Amino acid sequence: MTEPRDHKIRRLKMRSMRRGIKEMDLILQRFAEANLDAMSDTGLTVYDAMLSENDHDLYQWVTGQVATPDTYAEMISEIVDQLPQVGT
């Protein structure tokens, strides 16, 4: 049985704001609220899989400390593009 789209979006939004480190809570919660409702089903599937990754890995990908795996490169790029710019 497949999960209804609206349930999946609510679940992903909750998972986005209840992470292991506060920085990722803030980054992913903001991204989820702004993007998940309009995201394609494929995008939601990739985002769901990405949320299963370790928070420290996610943080290093978002900050560019470590190269992002190809599977998540486009999603991480979208997240980074939507981060507020500091000092501008």
BAFI-3210 file (N, C-alpha, C; in Angstrom, 3 decimals, decimal comma, padded with zeros to 6 digits):
// residues 88
n [1|2|3|4|5|6|7|8|9|10|11|12|13|14|15|16|17|18|19|20|21|22|23|24|25|26|27|28|29|30|31|32|33|34|35|36|37|38|39|40|41|42|43|44|45|46|47|48|49|50|51|52|53|54|55|56|57|58|59|60|61|62|63|64|65|66|67|68|69|70|71|72|73|74|75|76|77|78|79|80|81|82|83|84|85|86|87|88]
n.u [000,843|000,596|001,790|-000,309|000,066|-000,197|000,153|002,741|004,176|003,654|004,903|007,570|008,113|007,996|010,130|012,155|012,451|013,147|015,874|019,244|021,157|021,073|021,615|021,002|018,306|017,281|018,059|016,896|014,198|013,347|013,762|012,029|009,457|009,231|009,344|008,395|005,611|005,217|006,936|007,929|006,808|008,987|011,048|010,273|010,711|013,493|014,247|013,201|014,824|017,281|016,942|017,419|020,074|023,081|023,188|025,557|026,948|025,150|025,335|028,013|027,906|026,139|027,568|029,742|032,055|032,585|032,352|029,189|027,308|026,407|023,703|022,321|023,140|021,842|019,614|020,854|022,183|019,980|019,037|021,218|021,248|019,026|019,643|019,933|021,901|024,799|025,896|025,206]
n.v [-001,182|002,172|005,231|007,972|011,059|013,543|012,674|011,718|014,078|015,539|013,826|013,954|016,676|016,759|015,034|016,592|018,653|017,513|016,597|015,325|017,235|020,685|022,627|021,320|020,863|023,466|024,211|022,186|022,222|024,741|024,496|022,334|023,354|025,351|023,989|021,242|020,791|021,443|019,762|017,122|013,660|011,973|013,637|013,879|011,260|011,042|013,021|011,890|009,587|010,876|012,027|009,894|009,705|010,281|013,036|014,501|013,944|015,053|017,759|018,304|018,014|020,072|022,302|022,130|020,878|018,266|016,277|015,863|012,875|011,556|010,791|012,554|015,056|017,065|017,722|018,617|020,815|022,455|022,948|024,346|026,589|027,924|028,774|031,389|034,238|035,193|038,254|039,829]
n.w [000,000|-000,893|000,469|001,094|-000,680|000,744|003,384|003,263|002,739|005,100|006,948|006,042|006,454|009,246|009,877|008,871|010,674|013,014|013,633|014,149|014,722|015,520|013,542|011,140|011,592|011,352|008,722|007,068|007,845|007,013|004,219|003,642|004,307|002,397|-000,048|-000,298|-000,787|-003,482|-004,759|-006,991|-007,163|-007,486|-006,591|-003,897|-003,082|-003,339|-001,498|000,852|001,067|001,378|003,887|005,508|005,747|007,646|009,903|010,262|007,933|006,061|006,826|006,205|003,436|002,726|003,554|001,931|002,714|002,179|-000,728|-002,269|-002,595|-005,812|-005,990|-004,352|-005,118|-006,733|-005,119|-002,740|-003,795|-004,443|-001,852|-000,736|-002,428|-001,500|001,002|003,430|002,674|004,314|005,547|003,369]
ca.u [000,000|001,412|001,463|-000,908|001,001|-000,273|000,752|004,188|004,697|003,627|005,946|008,878|008,279|008,307|011,500|013,071|012,672|013,546|017,119|020,191|021,868|020,206|021,863|020,236|016,889|016,968|018,235|015,935|012,831|013,091|013,660|010,823|008,276|009,194|009,441|007,844|004,263|005,287|007,938|007,436|006,862|010,371|011,792|009,925|011,374|014,926|014,340|012,959|016,049|018,326|016,720|017,922|021,523|023,588|023,165|026,900|027,229|024,318|025,895|029,246|027,517|025,538|028,600|030,788|033,254|032,753|031,565|027,894|027,106|025,619|022,282|021,727|023,812|020,881|018,814|021,713|022,389|018,763|019,017|022,263|020,820|017,980|020,130|020,133|023,287|025,309|026,705|024,834]
ca.v [000,000|003,380|006,307|009,128|012,170|014,526|012,061|011,669|015,433|015,861|013,022|014,504|017,961|016,454|014,497|017,684|019,541|016,718|015,979|015,066|018,464|021,860|023,288|020,629|021,161|024,790|024,198|021,307|022,663|025,869|023,967|021,512|024,220|026,135|023,224|019,897|020,754|021,546|018,825|015,933|012,423|011,513|014,504|013,490|009,979|011,345|013,752|010,906|008,790|011,753|012,219|008,723|009,853|010,837|014,490|015,069|013,857|016,079|019,076|018,458|018,203|021,407|023,318|021,942|020,296|016,954|016,167|015,205|011,731|011,890|010,554|013,703|016,290|018,079|018,121|019,422|022,083|023,252|023,367|025,371|027,789|028,605|029,241|032,844|034,675|035,919|039,424|040,531]
ca.w [000,000|-000,965|001,402|000,421|-000,869|001,833|004,577|003,044|002,905|006,542|007,593|005,670|007,147|010,645|009,914|008,535|011,814|014,175|013,209|015,219|015,086|015,374|012,261|010,102|011,874|010,800|007,263|006,402|008,117|006,116|002,869|003,533|004,308|001,164|-001,289|-000,412|-001,359|-004,942|-005,260|-007,704|-006,388|-007,547|-005,681|-002,524|-002,817|-003,135|-000,230|001,900|001,190|001,894|005,323|006,216|005,881|008,895|009,936|010,094|006,497|005,413|007,122|005,428|002,035|002,593|003,735|000,941|003,311|001,554|-001,960|-002,137|-003,506|-007,004|-005,724|-003,665|-005,531|-007,177|-003,959|-001,861|-004,494|-004,240|-000,440|-000,572|-003,147|-000,760|002,304|003,502|002,514|005,475|005,253|002,148]
c.u [000,885|000,883|000,826|000,075|000,982|000,312|002,273|004,803|004,719|004,725|007,329|009,127|008,647|009,745|012,535|013,384|013,070|014,778|018,021|020,959|021,015|020,391|021,041|018,737|016,490|017,023|017,128|014,486|012,447|012,889|012,353|009,567|008,126|009,018|008,649|006,469|004,275|006,239|007,273|007,515|008,283|011,240|011,529|010,615|012,866|015,117|014,162|014,204|017,179|018,184|017,186|019,434|021,868|023,624|024,537|027,326|026,441|024,913|027,169|028,945|026,995|026,599|029,762|032,077|033,616|031,882|030,281|027,822|026,174|024,114|021,594|022,263|022,834|020,048|019,625|021,983|021,180|018,688|020,004|021,841|019,778|018,408|020,270|021,616|023,694|026,146|026,363|023,587]
c.v [001,242|004,441|007,460|010,306|013,152|013,971|012,044|013,049|015,828|015,103|013,593|015,853|017,729|015,931|015,580|018,552|018,802|015,897|015,741|016,293|019,673|022,557|022,641|020,775|022,447|024,795|023,396|021,706|023,804|025,389|023,194|022,373|024,968|025,284|021,923|019,845|020,754|020,526|017,633|014,709|011,859|012,333|014,160|012,187|010,192|012,058|012,794|010,059|009,618|011,947|011,021|008,767|010,504|012,364|015,121|015,006|014,932|017,470|019,318|018,651|019,615|022,499|023,174|021,372|018,966|016,936|015,382|014,011|012,129|011,772|011,789|015,047|017,391|018,607|019,009|020,779|023,001|023,778|024,503|026,677|028,586|029,060|030,764|033,180|035,539|037,082|040,129|041,344]
c.w [000,000|-000,005|000,631|000,400|000,296|003,127|004,458|003,263|004,378|007,289|007,299|006,334|008,607|010,771|009,626|009,741|013,082|013,824|014,411|015,652|014,701|014,027|011,143|010,327|011,163|009,273|006,589|006,660|007,172|004,672|002,685|003,458|002,989|-000,096|-001,398|-001,064|-002,887|-005,571|-005,962|-006,787|-006,369|-006,598|-004,226|-002,137|-002,546|-001,794|000,948|002,130|001,792|003,407|006,149|006,400|007,221|008,827|009,727|008,629|005,749|005,613|006,311|003,947|001,818|002,689|002,758|001,494|002,664|000,306|-001,701|-003,075|-004,653|-006,770|-005,163|-004,142|-005,936|-006,004|-003,021|-002,500|-004,325|-002,810|-000,230|-001,249|-002,376|000,643|002,301|003,379|003,695|005,000|003,963|002,362]
res [m|t|e|p|r|d|h|k|i|r|r|l|k|m|r|s|m|r|r|g|i|k|e|m|d|l|i|l|q|r|f|a|e|a|n|l|d|a|m|s|d|t|g|l|t|v|y|d|a|m|l|s|e|n|d|h|d|l|y|q|w|v|t|g|q|v|a|t|p|d|t|y|a|e|m|i|s|e|i|v|d|q|l|p|q|v|g|t]
***
